[in-house]
Structures are given as C-alpha cells and as structure tokens.
Amino acid sequence: MGGGVEPRPVAARPGRGLRVARLVTELTAPAVLVSLLMIAVSWHSTRGSARGLLWGLLATLFVTGIPFAYIVGGVRRGRLTDHHIGRREQRRVPLLVGLGSVAAGLALLVVLRAPRPLLALAVAGLVGLVVAVSVSHWWKMSIHSAVSAGTLVILALTFGPGFLVAAPLLAVVGWSRVRLRDHTVSQVLAGGVLGALIAAVVFGLLR
C-alpha cells in the first residue's frame, strides 16, 4: 500500500513545473516585453510626460501590435500552430511581416521626430528581427531569450545598472523554454547572447 502512495508526488512535480513554465513563457513573451519596454523608454526619454506615453504607444502599434495581430490571425486560420510559433518552418513569414511593420514604424517615427532613445530602440528591434529571420532559416534560436536579455540590457542602459540584479531571471526564462521542449539549451543560450549583444551595441550607440 505504501508503494502505491510514493509515486504520486513524483508525478505531480512535472505537472506543476509545466504550469510554471507556461506561465513564465506567457509573461515573458516578446510582444509583452517589447511593448512594456517601448513605453518605459519613451516615457523616460520625455521625463515622464504624457507625450512620452503617446510616443510609446505609437511605436508599440508597429513593433508588436501589427505583427502580433498577424500571428493571431494565422493561428485562427490554421496556418500557424500557436502564437509562439513553435515550428521553425512557420517562423519566416511572420518574422518578415514583423520586419516590414517595424521598418514602417521606424520611418514614421523618424518623420515625426520621435525621441532619440525610442528611435534607437526601434532600430535595435529591426536589427534583431533581421538576425532572427536569417537564423530561423536553418536553426530555431530562442526569441524569448533574445528579447529577455535585450530588454534587461536596455533597461540597465536607460535606468541604471541596478537592473542587472534581475539577470538571474534570464535563467528562469531559458528554463521555461527548455522545460516546454520548445528549445534546446544551446538555442536558449545563443538567443540570450545575441539579444544582449544587439541591445548593447545598437541601442547603446544610438541612444
């Protein structure tokens, strides 16, 4: 009888782990992080004015709103398996749509003379998408990890190095992607390194 009780906690742990991994994955989805980052950087660049929030919302429309709407539409029509685009072969077109939307948004922000840090952030996003499109052609790099690492670097450059204390959270994001079997450890590490590098170089130089 005792032997029948022992396995039950063992079976429960993976279930809890999967639920936590799914929650982490949803909370740190690229669309979520980038949207919040756009608004935060824009708000900071205008010293907390309402105008900064409006700039951030306009940028968010092009950088995450339109691309995510395309992905949701693809899921509903059955062209995409899920809103995280788990299959590598399905990533190319949505990434290209995102690339076009970000480029259009960047052009509009330049014409309207948006704050320089917001323009730098949009350029960093554009470069990141170019890299993602190129890599996804042959390898499924973790975009979750790339965006998470890039977000942390940009927050540290914008608000101060104190944000780097949150670096361990990047490991949690990576764990969630591996736990859900959406990525390998090497794909998570590669995404994190590239995301941090692009943010540090592109945003760091242009802001």
VOPAGU-2260 file (C-alpha; in pm, 1 decimal, decimal comma):
REM VOPAGU-2260
SITE   aa  ch    i         X         Y         Z
SITE  MET   A    0       0,0       0,0       0,0
SITE  GLY   A    1     287,1     232,7      83,4
SITE  GLY   A    2     433,8     169,8    -261,3
SITE  GLY   A    3     113,2     294,8    -421,2
SITE  VAL   A    4     136,2     628,8    -242,8
SITE  GLU   A    5     500,3     712,2    -313,3
SITE  PRO   A    6     483,0     779,4    -690,4
SITE  ARG   A    7     204,0    1038,7    -666,1
SITE  PRO   A    8     418,0    1339,4    -560,9
SITE  VAL   A    9     672,8    1246,4    -827,1
SITE  ALA   A   10     403,1    1258,2   -1094,1
SITE  ALA   A   11     274,8    1590,1    -963,7
SITE  ARG   A   12     605,9    1772,7    -987,8
SITE  PRO   A   13     633,1    1767,5   -1369,4
SITE  GLY   A   14     274,0    1895,3   -1392,3
SITE  ARG   A   15     347,0    2188,4   -1163,7
SITE  GLY   A   16     671,5    2251,0   -1348,5
SITE  LEU   A   17     493,4    2265,1   -1681,2
SITE  ARG   A   18     234,0    2506,0   -1549,0
SITE  VAL   A   19     504,0    2734,8   -1413,0
SITE  ALA   A   20     698,4    2709,9   -1738,7
SITE  ARG   A   21     390,9    2803,6   -1940,2
SITE  LEU   A   22     321,0    3098,6   -1710,8
SITE  VAL   A   23     679,8    3224,8   -1740,8
SITE  THR   A   24     666,5    3182,3   -2117,3
SITE  GLU   A   25     346,3    3384,2   -2145,4
SITE  LEU   A   26     460,2    3661,4   -1910,2
SITE  THR   A   27     793,0    3699,1   -2091,0
SITE  ALA   A   28     656,7    3668,4   -2444,1
SITE  PRO   A   29     843,7    3902,5   -2682,3
SITE  ALA   A   30     527,6    4102,2   -2756,5
SITE  VAL   A   31     473,6    4164,4   -2384,9
SITE  LEU   A   32     831,4    4263,1   -2302,2
SITE  VAL   A   33     884,3    4479,6   -2609,4
SITE  SER   A   34     555,7    4664,5   -2559,6
SITE  LEU   A   35     638,2    4746,3   -2197,5
SITE  LEU   A   36     994,3    4840,2   -2293,0
SITE  MET   A   37     880,5    5076,4   -2568,0
SITE  ILE   A   38     652,5    5262,9   -2331,5
SITE  ALA   A   39     908,5    5272,2   -2048,9
SITE  VAL   A   40    1191,3    5404,2   -2268,1
SITE  SER   A   41     967,5    5661,9   -2436,0
SITE  TRP   A   42     826,6    5777,2   -2102,0
SITE  HIS   A   43    1177,6    5810,9   -1958,3
SITE  SER   A   44    1308,1    5998,0   -2263,9
SITE  THR   A   45    1041,2    6267,1   -2222,0
SITE  ARG   A   46    1092,9    6289,0   -1843,7
SITE  GLY   A   47     767,6    6119,5   -1756,8
SITE  SER   A   48     535,4    6326,3   -1974,1
SITE  ALA   A   49     208,0    6211,3   -2128,9
SITE  ARG   A   50     364,1    6281,9   -2467,7
SITE  GLY   A   51     618,6    6009,7   -2398,2
SITE  LEU   A   52     342,1    5758,8   -2336,2
SITE  LEU   A   53     181,7    5852,8   -2667,6
SITE  TRP   A   54     512,0    5805,4   -2849,9
SITE  GLY   A   55     549,0    5468,1   -2683,3
SITE  LEU   A   56     200,7    5356,9   -2780,9
SITE  LEU   A   57     256,2    5460,7   -3143,2
SITE  ALA   A   58     582,0    5266,6   -3156,8
SITE  THR   A   59     419,3    4965,3   -2991,3
SITE  LEU   A   60     148,6    4958,6   -3259,4
SITE  PHE   A   61     407,6    4895,5   -3530,9
SITE  VAL   A   62     667,3    4697,9   -3337,5
SITE  THR   A   63     437,9    4449,9   -3161,5
SITE  GLY   A   64      72,1    4528,7   -3233,5
SITE  ILE   A   65      58,2    4467,2   -3607,7
SITE  PRO   A   66     297,7    4167,8   -3608,2
SITE  PHE   A   67     111,8    4000,8   -3320,4
SITE  ALA   A   68    -224,0    4060,4   -3488,6
SITE  TYR   A   69     -87,8    3883,9   -3796,5
SITE  ILE   A   70      26,3    3588,7   -3584,6
SITE  VAL   A   71    -309,1    3560,7   -3405,6
SITE  GLY   A   72    -483,7    3567,6   -3741,9
SITE  GLY   A   73    -253,1    3293,0   -3867,2
SITE  VAL   A   74    -334,6    3076,8   -3565,9
SITE  ARG   A   75    -708,9    3123,3   -3614,3
SITE  ARG   A   76    -683,4    3031,2   -3981,7
SITE  GLY   A   77    -474,0    2724,3   -3903,2
SITE  ARG   A   78    -160,5    2845,5   -4081,6
SITE  LEU   A   79      32,2    2868,0   -3753,7
SITE  THR   A   80      28,2    2614,4   -3471,8
SITE  ASP   A   81      35,2    2865,4   -3184,4
SITE  HIS   A   82     108,5    3230,7   -3105,1
SITE  HIS   A   83     466,0    3144,4   -3003,9
SITE  ILE   A   84     521,1    2987,1   -3349,5
SITE  GLY   A   85     671,4    2668,5   -3212,1
SITE  ARG   A   86     759,3    2522,7   -3552,6
SITE  ARG   A   87    1073,0    2668,7   -3707,8
SITE  GLU   A   88     943,5    2632,3   -4063,4
SITE  GLN   A   89     646,3    2857,8   -3980,1
SITE  ARG   A   90     856,1    3144,1   -3845,7
SITE  ARG   A   91     989,7    3301,0   -4162,8
SITE  VAL   A   92     675,9    3476,8   -4292,0
SITE  PRO   A   93     561,5    3617,3   -3953,5
SITE  LEU   A   94     914,8    3744,1   -3889,1
SITE  LEU   A   95     921,4    3910,1   -4231,3
SITE  VAL   A   96     583,8    4071,2   -4159,7
SITE  GLY   A   97     724,9    4194,8   -3830,5
SITE  LEU   A   98    1032,4    4325,2   -4008,7
SITE  GLY   A   99     820,7    4522,6   -4253,9
SITE  SER   A  100     598,9    4661,5   -3978,8
SITE  VAL   A  101     893,9    4771,6   -3764,8
SITE  ALA   A  102    1062,5    4933,3   -4065,9
SITE  ALA   A  103     742,9    5125,3   -4148,8
SITE  GLY   A  104     702,6    5230,0   -3787,1
SITE  LEU   A  105    1063,1    5344,5   -3766,1
SITE  ALA   A  106    1024,6    5555,0   -4080,3
SITE  LEU   A  107     712,8    5718,5   -3934,9
SITE  LEU   A  108     885,2    5785,8   -3601,8
SITE  VAL   A  109    1176,5    5948,1   -3782,4
SITE  VAL   A  110     945,6    6172,3   -3986,6
SITE  LEU   A  111     751,8    6271,5   -3673,6
SITE  ARG   A  112    1078,2    6333,6   -3483,7
SITE  ALA   A  113    1024,7    6086,6   -3203,9
SITE  PRO   A  114    1267,1    6087,3   -2907,2
SITE  ARG   A  115    1611,2    5957,1   -2994,2
SITE  PRO   A  116    1610,3    5669,0   -2739,7
SITE  LEU   A  117    1283,7    5542,3   -2886,9
SITE  LEU   A  118    1432,4    5553,4   -3236,3
SITE  ALA   A  119    1738,7    5367,4   -3107,5
SITE  LEU   A  120    1513,2    5102,1   -2956,8
SITE  ALA   A  121    1323,0    5061,2   -3283,4
SITE  VAL   A  122    1649,3    5024,1   -3476,5
SITE  ALA   A  123    1769,2    4763,0   -3227,8
SITE  GLY   A  124    1442,4    4576,8   -3278,8
SITE  LEU   A  125    1485,7    4596,4   -3656,0
SITE  VAL   A  126    1837,9    4455,7   -3636,5
SITE  GLY   A  127    1717,3    4182,3   -3402,9
SITE  LEU   A  128    1446,5    4080,6   -3648,7
SITE  VAL   A  129    1694,3    4068,8   -3937,0
SITE  VAL   A  130    1912,5    3835,1   -3731,9
SITE  ALA   A  131    1610,9    3625,5   -3628,5
SITE  VAL   A  132    1490,7    3589,8   -3988,1
SITE  SER   A  133    1838,7    3486,0   -4101,1
SITE  VAL   A  134    1898,1    3236,1   -3821,6
SITE  SER   A  135    1548,3    3085,0   -3828,7
SITE  HIS   A  136    1609,0    2972,8   -4184,8
SITE  TRP   A  137    1828,6    2693,7   -4051,5
SITE  TRP   A  138    1806,0    2695,1   -3669,4
SITE  LYS   A  139    1536,0    2761,5   -3409,4
SITE  MET   A  140    1706,2    3018,0   -3186,8
SITE  SER   A  141    1506,8    3123,7   -2879,7
SITE  ILE   A  142    1349,0    3462,2   -2945,8
SITE  HIS   A  143    1212,4    3460,6   -2590,3
SITE  SER   A  144    1567,3    3451,6   -2454,9
SITE  ALA   A  145    1693,4    3706,1   -2706,1
SITE  VAL   A  146    1423,1    3959,2   -2620,5
SITE  SER   A  147    1451,7    3897,0   -2246,0
SITE  ALA   A  148    1828,0    3951,8   -2247,1
SITE  GLY   A  149    1798,9    4254,1   -2473,7
SITE  THR   A  150    1527,8    4402,6   -2253,5
SITE  LEU   A  151    1745,6    4369,6   -1944,1
SITE  VAL   A  152    2042,1    4536,4   -2114,4
SITE  ILE   A  153    1829,8    4825,7   -2242,4
SITE  LEU   A  154    1670,1    4878,4   -1901,8
SITE  ALA   A  155    2015,8    4890,0   -1743,7
SITE  LEU   A  156    2138,9    5140,8   -2003,1
SITE  THR   A  157    1828,0    5356,1   -1962,9
SITE  PHE   A  158    1754,1    5347,1   -1592,5
SITE  GLY   A  159    2086,7    5239,4   -1445,2
SITE  PRO   A  160    2296,0    4925,7   -1382,9
SITE  GLY   A  161    2082,6    4836,7   -1081,4
SITE  PHE   A  162    1855,3    4647,9   -1318,8
SITE  LEU   A  163    2131,0    4393,0   -1373,3
SITE  VAL   A  164    2039,3    4233,3   -1040,7
SITE  ALA   A  165    1749,8    4080,4   -1235,2
SITE  ALA   A  166    1993,4    3884,7   -1454,3
SITE  PRO   A  167    1909,3    3551,8   -1282,8
SITE  LEU   A  168    1557,9    3585,5   -1423,2
SITE  LEU   A  169    1705,5    3518,8   -1767,5
SITE  ALA   A  170    1785,5    3167,6   -1649,5
SITE  VAL   A  171    1421,6    3123,8   -1547,9
SITE  VAL   A  172    1308,1    3227,9   -1895,8
SITE  GLY   A  173    1555,8    2987,9   -2052,8
SITE  TRP   A  174    1444,5    2708,2   -1822,4
SITE  SER   A  175    1080,6    2760,4   -1923,4
SITE  ARG   A  176    1162,7    2727,0   -2292,8
SITE  VAL   A  177    1365,2    2410,7   -2237,9
SITE  ARG   A  178    1110,2    2268,0   -1991,6
SITE  LEU   A  179     835,7    2308,3   -2252,3
SITE  ARG   A  180    1064,7    2140,5   -2507,3
SITE  ASP   A  181    1035,7    2439,2   -2738,8
SITE  HIS   A  182    1412,9    2490,4   -2742,0
SITE  THR   A  183    1740,8    2326,9   -2653,3
SITE  VAL   A  184    1986,2    2474,0   -2405,6
SITE  SER   A  185    2214,0    2586,1   -2689,4
SITE  GLN   A  186    1925,0    2764,2   -2864,7
SITE  VAL   A  187    1838,9    2945,3   -2541,8
SITE  LEU   A  188    2199,9    3047,7   -2477,9
SITE  ALA   A  189    2250,5    3163,6   -2836,4
SITE  GLY   A  190    1934,7    3374,5   -2822,0
SITE  GLY   A  191    2037,4    3533,9   -2493,5
SITE  VAL   A  192    2387,7    3619,8   -2611,9
SITE  LEU   A  193    2270,4    3766,3   -2942,7
SITE  GLY   A  194    1988,2    3961,0   -2782,3
SITE  ALA   A  195    2216,7    4114,9   -2522,4
SITE  LEU   A  196    2483,4    4193,5   -2781,5
SITE  ILE   A  197    2243,9    4363,6   -3023,0
SITE  ALA   A  198    2091,3    4569,3   -2742,7
SITE  ALA   A  199    2428,2    4675,2   -2603,6
SITE  VAL   A  200    2580,9    4767,8   -2939,4
SITE  VAL   A  201    2288,5    4909,7   -3138,4
SITE  PHE   A  202    2084,6    5073,6   -2864,0
SITE  GLY   A  203    2397,1    5169,0   -2669,1
SITE  LEU   A  204    2549,0    5353,0   -2964,5
SITE  LEU   A  205    2234,3    5519,9   -3098,9
SITE  ARG   A  206    2054,0    5630,5   -2784,3
